[in-house]
């Protein structure tokens, strides 16, 4: 699980501090990606894609991905509740995430945790979800 309490600050730091450390090893593609690896490298150079106006009221964001043998055993819920509680304790009121819309098991997981859909025009293959951190641990 990865996350940040402040997406705009994360994007600025990513662009200014982290990307310069790896850009020479993974140069920005000059043409459209032709493989999954090339797609990831192209995304590496576009951190501003995380600044979606419709999710501005959900300043924190997260990513969670559990190995199949850890799914359905409570680990995901425990990680999420810990992260949500930490955000709430720091005064961060809401969090968002994006997920591949076709991933129905993930959507069911997020629904059980109280996430709701955030309308974003032309989101492509992803759905944006958000929730308050005040409900952490419920």
Secondary structure, DSSP 8 states (H G I E B T S, - for coil): -EEES-HHHHHHHIIIIIHHHHTTTS---SS---SHHHHHHHHHT-GGGG--GGGTTS-EEEE----GGGTTTTHHHHHHHHHHHHHHHTT--EEEEEEETT-HHHHHHHHHTT-EEE--TT-TTEEEEEEESTTTT-
